[in-house]
Amino acid sequence: MDQISPPKSEALTELAARVRHDLACLDYPARPWVRPHRHPEGHVYDVLIVGGGQSGLAAAFGLVREKVENILVLDENPEGQEGPG
């Protein structure tokens, strides 16, 4: 006996539910995982990157992709002249 396929709209609904479940298992998109810290003297960064060249900016980009967004990148050059190049 052949198995009867569900209607297309029902199949798409089931597929969408499966995708939502799979993404939830992968925790995608990732939620911020670093808890915020407070200090009476001012802002507390999660990460401080010294050097705004190619490596420093690549490190910052990688952190932001992983939802570590409370970062500060320092560069010795004046504003407008920082970064690679």
Biopython code that builds the backbone (N, CA, C, O; Angstrom):
import numpy as np
from Bio.PDB.StructureBuilder import StructureBuilder

atoms = [
    (1, "MET", "N", (0.848, -1.184, 0.000)),
    (1, "MET", "CA", (0.000, 0.000, 0.000)),
    (1, "MET", "C", (0.888, 1.239, 0.000)),
    (1, "MET", "O", (1.836, 1.322, 0.781)),
    (2, "ASP", "N", (0.588, 2.203, -0.870)),
    (2, "ASP", "CA", (1.350, 3.448, -0.945)),
    (2, "ASP", "C", (0.973, 4.380, 0.199)),
    (2, "ASP", "O", (-0.180, 4.458, 0.621)),
    (3, "GLN", "N", (1.988, 5.079, 0.680)),
    (3, "GLN", "CA", (1.742, 6.059, 1.739)),
    (3, "GLN", "C", (1.226, 7.340, 1.097)),
    (3, "GLN", "O", (1.762, 7.787, 0.083)),
    (4, "ILE", "N", (0.206, 7.922, 1.671)),
    (4, "ILE", "CA", (-0.387, 9.147, 1.128)),
    (4, "ILE", "C", (0.405, 10.338, 1.638)),
    (4, "ILE", "O", (0.613, 10.478, 2.843)),
    (5, "SER", "N", (0.846, 11.196, 0.727)),
    (5, "SER", "CA", (1.602, 12.399, 1.082)),
    (5, "SER", "C", (0.668, 13.476, 1.594)),
    (5, "SER", "O", (-0.448, 13.625, 1.096)),
    (6, "PRO", "N", (1.125, 14.240, 2.603)),
    (6, "PRO", "CA", (0.302, 15.353, 3.074)),
    (6, "PRO", "C", (0.247, 16.445, 2.011)),
    (6, "PRO", "O", (1.129, 16.516, 1.155)),
    (7, "PRO", "N", (-0.769, 17.287, 2.054)),
    (7, "PRO", "CA", (-0.823, 18.412, 1.115)),
    (7, "PRO", "C", (0.433, 19.269, 1.233)),
    (7, "PRO", "O", (1.078, 19.299, 2.281)),
    (8, "LYS", "N", (0.771, 19.962, 0.158)),
    (8, "LYS", "CA", (2.012, 20.758, 0.136)),
    (8, "LYS", "C", (2.068, 21.771, 1.268)),
    (8, "LYS", "O", (3.112, 21.926, 1.902)),
    (9, "SER", "N", (0.969, 22.462, 1.534)),
    (9, "SER", "CA", (1.003, 23.482, 2.590)),
    (9, "SER", "C", (1.263, 22.840, 3.951)),
    (9, "SER", "O", (1.963, 23.420, 4.781)),
    (10, "GLU", "N", (0.718, 21.665, 4.188)),
    (10, "GLU", "CA", (0.952, 20.965, 5.450)),
    (10, "GLU", "C", (2.409, 20.496, 5.537)),
    (10, "GLU", "O", (3.021, 20.568, 6.603)),
    (11, "ALA", "N", (2.953, 20.023, 4.436)),
    (11, "ALA", "CA", (4.341, 19.574, 4.398)),
    (11, "ALA", "C", (5.283, 20.747, 4.656)),
    (11, "ALA", "O", (6.275, 20.601, 5.370)),
    (12, "LEU", "N", (4.979, 21.905, 4.081)),
    (12, "LEU", "CA", (5.805, 23.088, 4.309)),
    (12, "LEU", "C", (5.731, 23.547, 5.749)),
    (12, "LEU", "O", (6.733, 23.983, 6.315)),
    (13, "THR", "N", (4.560, 23.452, 6.345)),
    (13, "THR", "CA", (4.393, 23.818, 7.743)),
    (13, "THR", "C", (5.229, 22.894, 8.627)),
    (13, "THR", "O", (5.892, 23.353, 9.556)),
    (14, "GLU", "N", (5.196, 21.584, 8.334)),
    (14, "GLU", "CA", (6.000, 20.631, 9.093)),
    (14, "GLU", "C", (7.490, 20.889, 8.908)),
    (14, "GLU", "O", (8.264, 20.812, 9.862)),
    (15, "LEU", "N", (7.885, 21.196, 7.675)),
    (15, "LEU", "CA", (9.294, 21.485, 7.401)),
    (15, "LEU", "C", (9.746, 22.741, 8.144)),
    (15, "LEU", "O", (10.835, 22.765, 8.716)),
    (16, "ALA", "N", (8.919, 23.775, 8.138)),
    (16, "ALA", "CA", (9.257, 25.016, 8.838)),
    (16, "ALA", "C", (9.400, 24.755, 10.337)),
    (16, "ALA", "O", (10.294, 25.308, 10.978)),
    (17, "ALA", "N", (8.535, 23.923, 10.895)),
    (17, "ALA", "CA", (8.630, 23.591, 12.316)),
    (17, "ALA", "C", (9.923, 22.832, 12.602)),
    (17, "ALA", "O", (10.567, 23.060, 13.626)),
    (18, "ARG", "N", (10.299, 21.937, 11.705)),
    (18, "ARG", "CA", (11.544, 21.180, 11.884)),
    (18, "ARG", "C", (12.766, 22.101, 11.817)),
    (18, "ARG", "O", (13.705, 21.950, 12.599)),
    (19, "VAL", "N", (12.748, 23.053, 10.883)),
    (19, "VAL", "CA", (13.855, 24.013, 10.763)),
    (19, "VAL", "C", (13.956, 24.851, 12.029)),
    (19, "VAL", "O", (15.055, 25.059, 12.544)),
    (20, "ARG", "N", (12.820, 25.339, 12.542)),
    (20, "ARG", "CA", (12.833, 26.113, 13.792)),
    (20, "ARG", "C", (13.419, 25.279, 14.934)),
    (20, "ARG", "O", (14.217, 25.779, 15.726)),
    (21, "HIS", "N", (13.021, 24.019, 15.013)),
    (21, "HIS", "CA", (13.538, 23.132, 16.056)),
    (21, "HIS", "C", (15.048, 22.940, 15.911)),
    (21, "HIS", "O", (15.781, 23.042, 16.894)),
    (22, "ASP", "N", (15.512, 22.666, 14.706)),
    (22, "ASP", "CA", (16.942, 22.456, 14.471)),
    (22, "ASP", "C", (17.759, 23.700, 14.809)),
    (22, "ASP", "O", (18.820, 23.601, 15.426)),
    (23, "LEU", "N", (17.265, 24.873, 14.405)),
    (23, "LEU", "CA", (17.977, 26.116, 14.710)),
    (23, "LEU", "C", (17.991, 26.391, 16.208)),
    (23, "LEU", "O", (18.976, 26.908, 16.735)),
    (24, "ALA", "N", (16.914, 26.051, 16.892)),
    (24, "ALA", "CA", (16.879, 26.223, 18.341)),
    (24, "ALA", "C", (17.911, 25.307, 19.007)),
    (24, "ALA", "O", (18.564, 25.702, 19.973)),
    (25, "CYS", "N", (18.055, 24.075, 18.485)),
    (25, "CYS", "CA", (19.061, 23.149, 19.032)),
    (25, "CYS", "C", (20.475, 23.681, 18.817)),
    (25, "CYS", "O", (21.357, 23.474, 19.651)),
    (26, "LEU", "N", (20.683, 24.364, 17.700)),
    (26, "LEU", "CA", (22.000, 24.938, 17.398)),
    (26, "LEU", "C", (22.213, 26.283, 18.072)),
    (26, "LEU", "O", (23.316, 26.829, 18.050)),
    (27, "ASP", "N", (21.145, 26.821, 18.678)),
    (27, "ASP", "CA", (21.167, 28.147, 19.289)),
    (27, "ASP", "C", (21.565, 29.190, 18.254)),
    (27, "ASP", "O", (22.456, 30.006, 18.489)),
    (28, "TYR", "N", (20.896, 29.156, 17.107)),
    (28, "TYR", "CA", (21.168, 30.107, 16.027)),
    (28, "TYR", "C", (19.927, 30.937, 15.767)),
    (28, "TYR", "O", (18.854, 30.345, 15.655)),
    (29, "PRO", "N", (19.976, 32.216, 15.665)),
    (29, "PRO", "CA", (21.164, 33.019, 15.894)),
    (29, "PRO", "C", (21.514, 33.008, 17.372)),
    (29, "PRO", "O", (20.639, 32.989, 18.238)),
    (30, "ALA", "N", (22.782, 33.019, 17.634)),
    (30, "ALA", "CA", (23.256, 32.916, 19.019)),
    (30, "ALA", "C", (22.788, 34.105, 19.840)),
    (30, "ALA", "O", (22.742, 35.238, 19.362)),
    (31, "ARG", "N", (22.452, 33.824, 21.058)),
    (31, "ARG", "CA", (22.096, 34.902, 21.989)),
    (31, "ARG", "C", (23.377, 35.392, 22.658)),
    (31, "ARG", "O", (24.339, 34.634, 22.787)),
    (32, "PRO", "N", (23.395, 36.650, 23.081)),
    (32, "PRO", "CA", (24.573, 37.124, 23.820)),
    (32, "PRO", "C", (24.831, 36.211, 25.015)),
    (32, "PRO", "O", (23.908, 35.903, 25.769)),
    (33, "TRP", "N", (26.068, 35.781, 25.192)),
    (33, "TRP", "CA", (26.364, 34.839, 26.268)),
    (33, "TRP", "C", (27.244, 35.425, 27.365)),
    (33, "TRP", "O", (27.554, 34.740, 28.340)),
    (34, "VAL", "N", (27.647, 36.677, 27.219)),
    (34, "VAL", "CA", (28.440, 37.327, 28.260)),
    (34, "VAL", "C", (27.511, 38.218, 29.078)),
    (34, "VAL", "O", (26.843, 39.102, 28.542)),
    (35, "ARG", "N", (27.482, 37.967, 30.386)),
    (35, "ARG", "CA", (26.613, 38.769, 31.247)),
    (35, "ARG", "C", (27.198, 40.161, 31.436)),
    (35, "ARG", "O", (28.408, 40.299, 31.612)),
    (36, "PRO", "N", (26.360, 41.194, 31.403)),
    (36, "PRO", "CA", (26.872, 42.554, 31.599)),
    (36, "PRO", "C", (27.368, 42.758, 33.040)),
    (36, "PRO", "O", (26.810, 42.213, 33.993)),
    (37, "HIS", "N", (28.413, 43.545, 33.163)),
    (37, "HIS", "CA", (28.978, 43.890, 34.472)),
    (37, "HIS", "C", (28.866, 45.394, 34.677)),
    (37, "HIS", "O", (28.948, 46.175, 33.729)),
    (38, "ARG", "N", (28.681, 45.772, 35.908)),
    (38, "ARG", "CA", (28.579, 47.195, 36.241)),
    (38, "ARG", "C", (29.676, 47.551, 37.242)),
    (38, "ARG", "O", (30.080, 46.741, 38.077)),
    (39, "HIS", "N", (30.139, 48.790, 37.124)),
    (39, "HIS", "CA", (31.130, 49.292, 38.073)),
    (39, "HIS", "C", (30.793, 50.746, 38.354)),
    (39, "HIS", "O", (30.444, 51.480, 37.429)),
    (40, "PRO", "N", (30.886, 51.181, 39.599)),
    (40, "PRO", "CA", (30.506, 52.559, 39.924)),
    (40, "PRO", "C", (31.347, 53.613, 39.205)),
    (40, "PRO", "O", (30.907, 54.754, 39.067)),
    (41, "GLU", "N", (32.540, 53.257, 38.747)),
    (41, "GLU", "CA", (33.410, 54.237, 38.104)),
    (41, "GLU", "C", (33.200, 54.349, 36.597)),
    (41, "GLU", "O", (33.814, 55.207, 35.963)),
    (42, "GLY", "N", (32.356, 53.514, 36.009)),
    (42, "GLY", "CA", (32.103, 53.651, 34.582)),
    (42, "GLY", "C", (31.814, 52.338, 33.886)),
    (42, "GLY", "O", (31.622, 51.298, 34.517)),
    (43, "HIS", "N", (31.788, 52.417, 32.576)),
    (43, "HIS", "CA", (31.434, 51.287, 31.717)),
    (43, "HIS", "C", (32.470, 50.162, 31.821)),
    (43, "HIS", "O", (33.670, 50.422, 31.910)),
    (44, "VAL", "N", (32.001, 48.929, 31.810)),
    (44, "VAL", "CA", (32.878, 47.760, 31.840)),
    (44, "VAL", "C", (32.730, 47.027, 30.514)),
    (44, "VAL", "O", (31.643, 46.551, 30.187)),
    (45, "TYR", "N", (33.811, 46.934, 29.751)),
    (45, "TYR", "CA", (33.801, 46.213, 28.478)),
    (45, "TYR", "C", (34.051, 44.733, 28.724)),
    (45, "TYR", "O", (34.737, 44.355, 29.674)),
    (46, "ASP", "N", (33.490, 43.906, 27.862)),
    (46, "ASP", "CA", (33.762, 42.475, 27.929)),
    (46, "ASP", "C", (35.129, 42.159, 27.331)),
    (46, "ASP", "O", (35.831, 41.267, 27.807)),
    (47, "VAL", "N", (35.502, 42.894, 26.285)),
    (47, "VAL", "CA", (36.780, 42.668, 25.606)),
    (47, "VAL", "C", (37.380, 44.013, 25.229)),
    (47, "VAL", "O", (36.680, 44.915, 24.768)),
    (48, "LEU", "N", (38.685, 44.134, 25.433)),
    (48, "LEU", "CA", (39.441, 45.301, 25.005)),
    (48, "LEU", "C", (40.510, 44.808, 24.037)),
    (48, "LEU", "O", (41.344, 43.980, 24.401)),
    (49, "ILE", "N", (40.487, 45.308, 22.821)),
    (49, "ILE", "CA", (41.469, 44.920, 21.810)),
    (49, "ILE", "C", (42.396, 46.102, 21.603)),
    (49, "ILE", "O", (41.959, 47.192, 21.234)),
    (50, "VAL", "N", (43.678, 45.878, 21.842)),
    (50, "VAL", "CA", (44.672, 46.929, 21.667)),
    (50, "VAL", "C", (45.289, 46.744, 20.287)),
    (50, "VAL", "O", (46.007, 45.776, 20.033)),
    (51, "GLY", "N", (44.995, 47.692, 19.403)),
    (51, "GLY", "CA", (45.482, 47.635, 18.027)),
    (51, "GLY", "C", (44.319, 47.492, 17.064)),
    (51, "GLY", "O", (43.636, 46.468, 17.033)),
    (52, "GLY", "N", (44.109, 48.530, 16.286)),
    (52, "GLY", "CA", (43.001, 48.531, 15.337)),
    (52, "GLY", "C", (43.436, 48.226, 13.926)),
    (52, "GLY", "O", (42.800, 48.664, 12.968)),
    (53, "GLY", "N", (44.517, 47.475, 13.787)),
    (53, "GLY", "CA", (44.960, 47.071, 12.457)),
    (53, "GLY", "C", (44.132, 45.899, 11.954)),
    (53, "GLY", "O", (43.056, 45.606, 12.476)),
    (54, "GLN", "N", (44.650, 45.244, 10.941)),
    (54, "GLN", "CA", (43.910, 44.151, 10.305)),
    (54, "GLN", "C", (43.585, 43.035, 11.308)),
    (54, "GLN", "O", (42.460, 42.534, 11.318)),
    (55, "SER", "N", (44.529, 42.647, 12.131)),
    (55, "SER", "CA", (44.286, 41.558, 13.091)),
    (55, "SER", "C", (43.306, 41.977, 14.185)),
    (55, "SER", "O", (42.425, 41.205, 14.563)),
    (56, "GLY", "N", (43.461, 43.200, 14.691)),
    (56, "GLY", "CA", (42.548, 43.677, 15.729)),
    (56, "GLY", "C", (41.120, 43.781, 15.227)),
    (56, "GLY", "O", (40.182, 43.400, 15.927)),
    (57, "LEU", "N", (40.952, 44.297, 14.012)),
    (57, "LEU", "CA", (39.605, 44.403, 13.451)),
    (57, "LEU", "C", (39.021, 43.036, 13.127)),
    (57, "LEU", "O", (37.818, 42.827, 13.280)),
    (58, "ALA", "N", (39.862, 42.097, 12.678)),
    (58, "ALA", "CA", (39.385, 40.740, 12.413)),
    (58, "ALA", "C", (38.938, 40.070, 13.711)),
    (58, "ALA", "O", (37.923, 39.375, 13.737)),
    (59, "ALA", "N", (39.696, 40.281, 14.784)),
    (59, "ALA", "CA", (39.307, 39.728, 16.082)),
    (59, "ALA", "C", (37.978, 40.323, 16.539)),
    (59, "ALA", "O", (37.108, 39.604, 17.031)),
    (60, "ALA", "N", (37.822, 41.634, 16.376)),
    (60, "ALA", "CA", (36.575, 42.294, 16.761)),
    (60, "ALA", "C", (35.405, 41.760, 15.934)),
    (60, "ALA", "O", (34.327, 41.511, 16.473)),
    (61, "PHE", "N", (35.614, 41.585, 14.638)),
    (61, "PHE", "CA", (34.561, 41.065, 13.769)),
    (61, "PHE", "C", (34.150, 39.655, 14.203)),
    (61, "PHE", "O", (32.961, 39.340, 14.259)),
    (62, "GLY", "N", (35.137, 38.813, 14.509)),
    (62, "GLY", "CA", (34.833, 37.454, 14.954)),
    (62, "GLY", "C", (34.051, 37.434, 16.251)),
    (62, "GLY", "O", (33.137, 36.627, 16.419)),
    (63, "LEU", "N", (34.408, 38.321, 17.171)),
    (63, "LEU", "CA", (33.678, 38.404, 18.436)),
    (63, "LEU", "C", (32.240, 38.859, 18.221)),
    (63, "LEU", "O", (31.319, 38.306, 18.823)),
    (64, "VAL", "N", (32.042, 39.854, 17.376)),
    (64, "VAL", "CA", (30.688, 40.354, 17.116)),
    (64, "VAL", "C", (29.838, 39.258, 16.476)),
    (64, "VAL", "O", (28.654, 39.129, 16.787)),
    (65, "ARG", "N", (30.437, 38.470, 15.583)),
    (65, "ARG", "CA", (29.696, 37.355, 14.967)),
    (65, "ARG", "C", (29.255, 36.336, 16.004)),
    (65, "ARG", "O", (28.248, 35.655, 15.816)),
    (66, "GLU", "N", (29.999, 36.227, 17.092)),
    (66, "GLU", "CA", (29.659, 35.288, 18.159)),
    (66, "GLU", "C", (28.843, 35.945, 19.272)),
    (66, "GLU", "O", (28.696, 35.385, 20.358)),
    (67, "LYS", "N", (28.322, 37.123, 18.994)),
    (67, "LYS", "CA", (27.451, 37.870, 19.915)),
    (67, "LYS", "C", (28.172, 38.383, 21.158)),
    (67, "LYS", "O", (27.568, 38.532, 22.219)),
    (68, "VAL", "N", (29.477, 38.653, 21.015)),
    (68, "VAL", "CA", (30.208, 39.372, 22.060)),
    (68, "VAL", "C", (30.372, 40.778, 21.490)),
    (68, "VAL", "O", (31.319, 41.056, 20.754)),
    (69, "GLU", "N", (29.435, 41.660, 21.841)),
    (69, "GLU", "CA", (29.355, 42.963, 21.179)),
    (69, "GLU", "C", (29.819, 44.125, 22.042)),
    (69, "GLU", "O", (29.956, 45.242, 21.543)),
    (70, "ASN", "N", (30.059, 43.890, 23.309)),
    (70, "ASN", "CA", (30.467, 44.953, 24.220)),
    (70, "ASN", "C", (31.993, 45.013, 24.231)),
    (70, "ASN", "O", (32.640, 44.653, 25.214)),
    (71, "ILE", "N", (32.552, 45.480, 23.105)),
    (71, "ILE", "CA", (34.005, 45.492, 22.941)),
    (71, "ILE", "C", (34.492, 46.904, 22.630)),
    (71, "ILE", "O", (33.731, 47.764, 22.187)),
    (72, "LEU", "N", (35.771, 47.114, 22.875)),
    (72, "LEU", "CA", (36.412, 48.375, 22.541)),
    (72, "LEU", "C", (37.708, 48.057, 21.817)),
    (72, "LEU", "O", (38.518, 47.265, 22.298)),
    (73, "VAL", "N", (37.902, 48.677, 20.661)),
    (73, "VAL", "CA", (39.142, 48.518, 19.898)),
    (73, "VAL", "C", (39.900, 49.837, 19.995)),
    (73, "VAL", "O", (39.382, 50.889, 19.621)),
    (74, "LEU", "N", (41.122, 49.773, 20.494)),
    (74, "LEU", "CA", (41.960, 50.967, 20.623)),
    (74, "LEU", "C", (43.003, 50.983, 19.510)),
    (74, "LEU", "O", (43.557, 49.946, 19.147)),
    (75, "ASP", "N", (43.262, 52.174, 18.978)),
    (75, "ASP", "CA", (44.274, 52.342, 17.943)),
    (75, "ASP", "C", (45.062, 53.599, 18.273)),
    (75, "ASP", "O", (44.493, 54.586, 18.739)),
    (76, "GLU", "N", (46.355, 53.569, 18.037)),
    (76, "GLU", "CA", (47.189, 54.716, 18.399)),
    (76, "GLU", "C", (47.040, 55.897, 17.442)),
    (76, "GLU", "O", (47.412, 57.018, 17.789)),
    (77, "ASN", "N", (46.513, 55.666, 16.267)),
    (77, "ASN", "CA", (46.360, 56.752, 15.285)),
    (77, "ASN", "C", (45.193, 57.664, 15.639)),
    (77, "ASN", "O", (44.261, 57.240, 16.322)),
    (78, "PRO", "N", (45.236, 58.904, 15.183)),
    (78, "PRO", "CA", (44.128, 59.826, 15.443)),
    (78, "PRO", "C", (42.847, 59.380, 14.733)),
    (78, "PRO", "O", (42.881, 58.626, 13.761)),
    (79, "GLU", "N", (41.722, 59.871, 15.249)),
    (79, "GLU", "CA", (40.432, 59.527, 14.675)),
    (79, "GLU", "C", (40.407, 59.852, 13.180)),
    (79, "GLU", "O", (40.836, 60.927, 12.758)),
    (80, "GLY", "N", (39.908, 58.921, 12.403)),
    (80, "GLY", "CA", (39.845, 59.091, 10.961)),
    (80, "GLY", "C", (41.034, 58.475, 10.236)),
    (80, "GLY", "O", (40.992, 58.281, 9.021)),
    (81, "GLN", "N", (42.095, 58.168, 10.977)),
    (81, "GLN", "CA", (43.279, 57.553, 10.389)),
    (81, "GLN", "C", (43.550, 56.172, 10.991)),
    (81, "GLN", "O", (44.574, 55.553, 10.703)),
    (82, "GLU", "N", (42.623, 55.695, 11.831)),
    (82, "GLU", "CA", (42.811, 54.405, 12.452)),
    (82, "GLU", "C", (42.480, 53.274, 11.468)),
    (82, "GLU", "O", (41.929, 53.504, 10.392)),
    (83, "GLY", "N", (42.825, 52.070, 11.864)),
    (83, "GLY", "CA", (42.503, 50.893, 11.053)),
    (83, "GLY", "C", (43.646, 50.516, 10.114)),
    (83, "GLY", "O", (44.705, 51.145, 10.109)),
    (84, "PRO", "N", (43.405, 49.475, 9.322)),
    (84, "PRO", "CA", (44.465, 48.997, 8.433)),
    (84, "PRO", "C", (44.766, 49.989, 7.315)),
    (84, "PRO", "O", (43.899, 50.737, 6.862)),
    (85, "GLY", "N", (45.991, 49.967, 6.899)),
    (85, "GLY", "CA", (46.342, 50.796, 5.744)),
    (85, "GLY", "C", (47.024, 52.041, 6.136)),
    (85, "GLY", "O", (47.384, 52.845, 5.276)),
]
sb = StructureBuilder()
sb.init_structure("model")
sb.init_model(0)
sb.init_chain("A")
sb.init_seg("    ")
for serial, (resi, resn, name, xyz) in enumerate(atoms, 1):
    if name == "N":
        sb.init_residue(resn, " ", resi, " ")
    sb.init_atom(name, np.array(xyz, "f"), 0.0, 1.0, " ", f" {name:<3s}", serial, name[0])
structure = sb.get_structure()
